[in-house]
Amino acid sequence: MQVVILCGGRGTRLNGERPKPLIEIGGRPIVWHVVSIYAAQGFDRFLLLTGYQGEAVAAFAREAAWPAGVAVECADTGVDTPTGGRVHRVRSRLDEPFCLTYADGVADIDLAALRARHDAAGAPATMTVVRPELPFGVARLDGEGRVAGFREKPVADEWVNGGFFVLDPRALDYVREDSVLEREPLERLAADGALAAYRHTGFWRCLDTAKDAVALEALWASGSPPWWRGVVP
């Protein structure tokens, strides 16, 4: 099964110049970590959908020492193309079920379980959902309106898009050139009962801010980052 990775982000909340897929964690671009999550679980065909500074992402993909048997190629999908539009532009290359994810999210996700959930659901699309850790502590109130205590960075009660998808070609009928994947396409799939959910309750983190980068860097430096399978190189 092919893995398609959205790699068009600018990373403006991180440094404003380097494209987000090339922001480094442990001396390796975050997209390398994402590819490694899949490669460690048997996936070997990757298509990176590039945009901002796509040439730099493509150069990295060409020069990186990928594991034996792993093929990584890039498709330039335009600088300002929205996420759904990027997928739409390579639709002719997606004639069988495929995985779709972002270049900035890492997790200890069981991809075989995700695929099994997709197959069992029979829906055109399956989205991994997670309950992220809140970035702040919360106050617990008693019945009298007094603060009874605090909880430091609890897990959210609601589920959010975790960014690891499995899509059938029929899901692409919901995507247009101007589509933001996370809006109309997913909303229409959900309204039609065509979007299955795979609940991931393990580690998940998105590289969105400088604070996220610091946290991921610390996990990598620990020698046992939770998204990594094997020996840290």
N, C-alpha and C positions, 0 to 999 in steps of 0.2 A: 504494500500500500504506500502510495506517495505521500510525502509530508510537504505541505505548502506553508510557508512562513511569511507573514506580513512584515516587511522590512523597510517601510517607507518613512518611518518617524524621524522627526528632527531632534528630539531630546532637549527641547528648549528649557525645560525646568531642571536640567542637569548641567549643561555647560553652554548651550546655545550655538555650538559650532559643529561638533562631531555628531554624526548621525547616531540615533539611539542604539541601533543594533551593534555598533562598534564601541559603546561604552564598556570599559573593561572591569571585570571582577576577577581578582586573582591573576591579573596580567593577561586575561583572555577576554575577547569581546563577549558580551552577553549572548549574542546569537550563537556563538560556539557552544555555550552552556546548553542552550535550547536544543541545538542539533544533537548534542551528546546525550541528553535525556532520551531522545528517540533512538539514537544509534545503539545505546546500551540495552535497548529492549527489542533489537532486531530489525529496526527500520533502516533502509539503506538508500532511498531515493528522496532527495530534497530539492525543492524549488523555492528560491528566495524571491519574493516580489519586492523589488527595490523602487525607491523614489528619490528622496532627498540624498544627495551625494551618493547616488547609486553606483557610480564608478568606483568609489572607495570600498563599498560593500562587496562589489563584484571582484575587485582586486584581492580582498581578503579571502573570499571564497575560492579563488583560483590558487592562492599561495598557501593556504592553511594545510597542515598535515592531518587530514581526516583519517579515521580508522580504515583499514583495508576493506575494500568492497563498498565503501560509502561514496556516493556520487552527489555532489552539491553543485547546482547551477543556478543562474540568476535570470530573471526576466524584468526588464525595465518597464514599469507600469506607470511612469509619469510622476513628476514632483508633487503635484497638488491633487492627485487622484485620491478619492476617499477609499476607505478600507474595502467596502463592497465592490467598488469600481475596479480595484486592483484584481480581485478575484474574477470579475466579469471579463477583464481583458485577456485572461488566460483560459477562458472557458473551453476553448477548443482542445486544450491539453488535459482536460479533466473529464474523461469519459468513463471513469470507474470510481468507486468510493475512495475518498482520500481524507487524510487528516489535515486540519487547518489550525494554526496557532499564531501567536504574536511572537515577536523577537525579543520581548522584554519580560516574560514571565517564566518562573521556574517553580517546580513542584516535585514531590516524590510520588507522582501520579503513577498508578498501575495502568499502563496503556492497553494491555490485554483485556483488563476488566472494562475499560472504556469501550473498546471495540465490541466486546461481548454484549454490553448494555445496548449499543447501537443496533447490533444484529437482532437482539431479542425484541427491541421496541418496534422495529419495522418502520420507523419514521424516516423521512428524508434527511433529517439532521439531528445530531445529538450534541448537546452543550454541557461541558463540565461546569458544575456550580460549586462554589466554595463559600464558607463563612469566614471572612477575614478577621484578623485581630484588629480591634479598634486602636487607633494611634494615641489614645489618651485613656486615663483612668475614668471611672464613673462613680458617682456617689449613690449609695443605697439609702433610701428614705424610709422612715417608719410611718406608722399610721397617723402620727401627730404632726407630720411634716418636718421632723427633725432628721438630721443626717445620722444614720445608724452605723455607717462605715463606708469603706471604699473598696472597689475592685480595680486592680491595676491592669489596664489594657485587656479587657475581656474579649472573647470571641463574639462577633456580631450575631444577632438572633436571625437575621435574614440571609438568604442565599444570594450571591452575586455571580455574574459571568466570570468563570475562572480561565477562559481563553483557550481551552483545549477542546477542539471540535472533531467530530467525524461527520462528513457530508457525503450524500449520494449526489450524482449528477442532477437528479430531479430537484434538489434544493436550489440549484443555480437558476431555476425559473423565477425565483424570488429576488434575484439580484440584478441590478441595472448598472449602467455606466456611472450614474451619479449617486449610487447607493452608499450610505454609511452603514456598514454591516450591522452594527450594534443597534440601529434604529429600525427603519421600516422592514428590512428583510427578516430580522429575528422576530420583530413584533408581528408580522404577517404569518410567519411560520407558527408562532405560538397561538395566534388567533385561529388558525386552521387545525390546531391539534397535531401539528407536524414537527414539533420540536421536543425531542426527548431530553431528559435531564440525567446526568450522571453525577451523583453526589461524591465529591472528594473531601474527606475529612482530615487528611494529613497536612503536611507542610505545603504552603503556597505563598509566594510573594511576587509582587510586580515591581519592576525597577522603574519607578515613576519620578522620584525626587532624589535629591542628594542624600537625604536621610536614609532612603531605601538602599542606595549604593553603599553607604557606610555599614548598614546592617548586613548586607550580603557579603561585603568584603570581610567583615568579622567572622561570619560563618565559614567562609572559605579558609580563612587563616586558622581556624580551629582544627583543620585537618579532616573534619568529617561533616562537610556541608550536607544538609538533609536531602537535597535534590540529586546528589552525586552517587553513582553506583560504581564502586571500584576504588582504586587507589588514586588519591589526588596527585596529578602530575606536577 
